[in-house]
Amino acid sequence: MAKLRVKNCTGCGACANICHQQAIRMVEDERGFLKPQINKNKCTNCGLCEKICPALHYESVNASLPKVCAFINKNEKTRFKSASGGVFPAFANYALKNNGIVFGAIYDSDMKVCHTKGESREEISKMQSSKYVQSDTKYTYQEAKNALDNGKFVLYTGTPCQIAGLNSYLGKDYEKLLTIEVICHGVPSRKVFEMYKKEFMQQHNDKILDINMKDKVPGWNAAMIRIATATSEYSFNSSEDSFMLSFLYNLSINAPCVNCKFNKLPRVADITMGDFWGVDDFDKSLNDGKGTSIVLINSPKGEKYFDKIVKHEQPLIKDVPIEVAVRQNANIVRSSEPHHKRKQFFKDVAKGSKTLEALIKKYLFASKYPKTVMVIYKILPPCIKNPLRKIVQKLLFRL
Ligand SMILES: Cc1cc2nc3c(=O)[nH]c(=O)nc-3n(C[C@H](O)[C@H](O)[C@H](O)COP(=O)(O)OP(=O)(O)OC[C@H]3O[C@@H](n4cnc5c(N)ncnc54)[C@H](O)[C@@H]3O)c2cc1C
């Protein structure tokens, strides 16, 4: 077996999907990111995989100055389940009503994150909310193409690099294909996520059934994570959770994410969706604490379908200047900065000799907060500790 060595490979899986010889498989590398592996016995050196690789060649044809608006899904129950203002379920609903197929990320039965197709409300609800882990797109590009070739409406959602992978794989535009990308901070390692789940289950002697990384029970701004196990439910502040800390401090994100060629204008997908951070400074009335999205409409096709959504779903929308959207959501136009010890962190992950909790202590707390600071923090009265924690969260955990 050989590895297809592409600098800045994001693991989108376009090469595995295009290979007519089924010579390419996506496998996790020692850091826990998906990379193509080639079976040399099957490979005919046709070069198609390199030709369509979006990490090697990709240029967006979308508008450099997209239309931008705030978006609130009018269905409260639906919006509550979503990470932000419920843009995704509004479009997914439209797809279902039009006998279409929706592609998005779910937890599979082993709680691994992967892309799948959905044709019912139940299947789509599993795609709701953010799973901050690299998703395995598997063979969904092939499935999307089959559906499009059969005249179906297809809604494909994912990270910008996954949408670029789909577009490259398809090689042409389809009027009935609508792509939506998340504003992306970067994708954490699948291996780090496995370490996290394993440690949690050992600690609690219980099986994880669901993880909501953007739990809205305490509110959209609260930055909470909720874990449902076979016997109980646990809720943590992201600032105290080893996995979320590794993500938010850019320790566990993929190498190409810190030099992402898709986090810029023009965007890759027809529509871009994210959290409307800074909404209060723009218009307080758009924030009811239950989630407000920012939407970028990047193409004429995106605009056509957006107008249909507005007509059918009647969300609350309001135009927003692009500068306002970017002000507190820099990932619209640039990559996240890597943590300065990211490489050492991954060396330790690859060795596998330390727990994630120990690694977080080593890389985030050991040098940053000396023991005395932690001791003082612990003994602070709640009236000081809580506002202090909120300020730190506001500065760091705006996802
Ligand atoms: C890895 C990651 C990083 C993000 N970074 C930012 C950020 O920096 N700033 C920001 O404003 N928003 C970010 N988001 C997006 C944000 O968290 C919401 O997903 C987005 O606003 C959509 O919310 P919603 O309420 O419209 O839809 P929801 O109903 O919450 O729908 C979630 C959508 O995200 C997709 N999705 C979920 N997990 C993954 C995954 N692992 N890989 C690919 N697609 C996935 C689903 O398929 C679905 O389309 C990020 C999301 C992810 C997955």
The ligand as a MOL file (V3000), in Angstrom:
LIG
                    3D

  0  0  0     0  0            999 V3000
M  V30 BEGIN CTAB
M  V30 COUNTS 53 58 0 0 0
M  V30 BEGIN ATOM
M  V30 1 C -15.9040 21.6580 12.3220 0
M  V30 2 C -16.8170 22.8630 12.3670 0
M  V30 3 C -16.2910 24.1260 12.6190 0
M  V30 4 C -17.1270 25.2570 12.6610 0
M  V30 5 N -16.5770 26.4950 12.8790 0
M  V30 6 C -17.3830 27.5870 12.8920 0
M  V30 7 C -16.8440 28.9190 13.0890 0
M  V30 8 O -15.6470 29.1120 13.2490 0
M  V30 9 N -17.7260 29.9800 13.0870 0
M  V30 10 C -19.0630 29.8050 12.8830 0
M  V30 11 O -19.8170 30.7790 12.8770 0
M  V30 12 N -19.5880 28.5770 12.6800 0
M  V30 13 C -18.7840 27.4740 12.6850 0
M  V30 14 N -19.3110 26.2210 12.4600 0
M  V30 15 C -20.7330 26.1470 12.0330 0
M  V30 16 C -21.7520 26.2110 13.1410 0
M  V30 17 O -21.3040 25.5130 14.2870 0
M  V30 18 C -23.0810 25.5890 12.6520 0
M  V30 19 O -22.8300 24.2810 12.1860 0
M  V30 20 C -23.6810 26.3180 11.5030 0
M  V30 21 O -23.9200 27.6440 11.8870 0
M  V30 22 C -25.0150 25.6730 11.0620 0
M  V30 23 O -25.9500 25.8180 12.0460 0
M  V30 24 P -27.4990 25.6500 11.7770 0
M  V30 25 O -28.1940 26.0120 13.0250 0
M  V30 26 O -27.9050 26.3540 10.5440 0
M  V30 27 O -27.6220 24.1230 11.3610 0
M  V30 28 P -27.5790 22.7620 12.1640 0
M  V30 29 O -28.9290 22.1790 12.1720 0
M  V30 30 O -26.8580 22.8510 13.4190 0
M  V30 31 O -26.7880 21.8840 11.0790 0
M  V30 32 C -25.4670 21.4590 11.2030 0
M  V30 33 C -24.8740 21.3740 9.8220 0
M  V30 34 O -23.4700 21.1890 9.9430 0
M  V30 35 C -23.0870 20.0060 9.2700 0
M  V30 36 N -22.0240 19.3940 10.0620 0
M  V30 37 C -22.0820 19.0550 11.3740 0
M  V30 38 N -20.9180 18.5130 11.7550 0
M  V30 39 C -20.1290 18.4830 10.6670 0
M  V30 40 C -18.8070 18.0100 10.4180 0
M  V30 41 N -18.0620 17.4650 11.3670 0
M  V30 42 N -18.3080 18.1310 9.1840 0
M  V30 43 C -19.0430 18.6690 8.1740 0
M  V30 44 N -20.3030 19.1430 8.3480 0
M  V30 45 C -20.8270 19.0500 9.5890 0
M  V30 46 C -24.3240 19.1470 9.1660 0
M  V30 47 O -24.2350 18.2780 8.0630 0
M  V30 48 C -25.3950 20.2130 8.9920 0
M  V30 49 O -25.4650 20.6030 7.6630 0
M  V30 50 C -18.5050 25.0960 12.4380 0
M  V30 51 C -19.0340 23.8200 12.2080 0
M  V30 52 C -18.2130 22.7130 12.1580 0
M  V30 53 C -18.8060 21.3430 11.8910 0
M  V30 END ATOM
M  V30 BEGIN BOND
M  V30 1 1 1 2
M  V30 2 1 2 3
M  V30 3 2 2 52
M  V30 4 2 3 4
M  V30 5 1 4 5
M  V30 6 1 4 50
M  V30 7 2 5 6
M  V30 8 1 6 7
M  V30 9 1 6 13
M  V30 10 2 7 8
M  V30 11 1 7 9
M  V30 12 1 9 10
M  V30 13 2 10 11
M  V30 14 1 10 12
M  V30 15 2 12 13
M  V30 16 1 13 14
M  V30 17 1 14 15
M  V30 18 1 14 50
M  V30 19 1 15 16
M  V30 20 1 16 17
M  V30 21 1 16 18
M  V30 22 1 18 19
M  V30 23 1 18 20
M  V30 24 1 20 21
M  V30 25 1 20 22
M  V30 26 1 22 23
M  V30 27 1 23 24
M  V30 28 2 24 25
M  V30 29 1 24 26
M  V30 30 1 24 27
M  V30 31 1 27 28
M  V30 32 2 28 29
M  V30 33 1 28 30
M  V30 34 1 28 31
M  V30 35 1 31 32
M  V30 36 1 32 33
M  V30 37 1 33 34
M  V30 38 1 33 48
M  V30 39 1 34 35
M  V30 40 1 35 36
M  V30 41 1 35 46
M  V30 42 1 36 37
M  V30 43 1 36 45
M  V30 44 2 37 38
M  V30 45 1 38 39
M  V30 46 1 39 40
M  V30 47 2 39 45
M  V30 48 1 40 41
M  V30 49 2 40 42
M  V30 50 1 42 43
M  V30 51 2 43 44
M  V30 52 1 44 45
M  V30 53 1 46 47
M  V30 54 1 46 48
M  V30 55 1 48 49
M  V30 56 2 50 51
M  V30 57 1 51 52
M  V30 58 1 52 53
M  V30 END BOND
M  V30 END CTAB
M  END
